[in-house]
Amino acid sequence: MILDGKVALVTGGSRGIGAATAVRLAEDGADVVVTYADSERLAAEVVERIKSRGRRALAVRADNADAAAVEAAVTATVAEFGRLDVLVNNAGVGFVAPLEETAQDDVDRVLAVNVRGVLVASKAAVAHLGEGGRVITIGSCVTDRVPGPGMVLYAVSKSAMVGLTKALARELSPRGVTVNLVHPGPIDTDLNPADGPYAADQASSTAVGRYGSAEEVAAAVSYLADPASAYVTAAILSVDGGHAA
Ligand code: NDP
């Protein structure tokens, strides 16, 4: 299998896109560590799903807003499995409100989870990533096209991932590490359920006219983690059903 002998860390791996990605990377052959903020039981279920595929797995509670906890999750990954090859920066929170109604606490919380936590995890992981290493971040299609009002804070947080990806790719290419970004469109998860109040508008804003699945995003992460994608770096891979078209 393409990731045999490799170790992946997926932040926010207890539900949604992160859980699907963790299981997919295990199916590709990796041992996988997932972090979570609150969902201990769901994270344990993901661990069991990974183990049932013959891979080693660990769940670590690490709020992305807590830098020490995020660093400890990276340390625990290497302590448990001896290495780190693939970091998937997936943990993130949504936020919808006009800027005028956005409190300073909202700004601090969203930027702490969606931006600062990603920087902290990436910095901690970089120390361990060698030839063939991967940093794969889950951004958002709102960076390419904002579908309506109320998205300023979230779009700011996800747009920062473009800068992270391009700048870090320049730093890590000399040591054979690629850095890439996935832009999901509307994906059916707890964050954005396909039967939610704004779902019909979101589905119709895509070219294909439907929500995507977490597994469809996980397939893109799997491609970027594959050693065969070594020439793909600083790339943005949209998995958005044509939302930006
Ligand atoms: P979900 O809300 O379904 O799952 C979020 C996951 O992230 C959970 O495992 C959750 O853990 C974890 N998480 C949330 N907050 C934190 C935190 N502070 N620290 C650590 N982990 C945390 O979201 P999705 O799967 O939909 O989203 C995953 C990523 O994809 C996010 O970055 C999101 O912005 C992005 N995205 C999603 C889209 C969509 O339509 N669904 C579209 C575009 C981008 P716990 O269970 O413990 O809360």
Residues whose N, C-alpha, C, O or C-beta is under 5 A from the ligand:
A	BS01	NDP	G12 G13 S14 R15 G16 I17 G18 T35 Y36 A37 D38 S39 A62 D63 N64 A65 N90 A91 G92 V93 V113 I138 G139 S140 C141 P184 G185 P186 I187 T189 D190 L191 N192
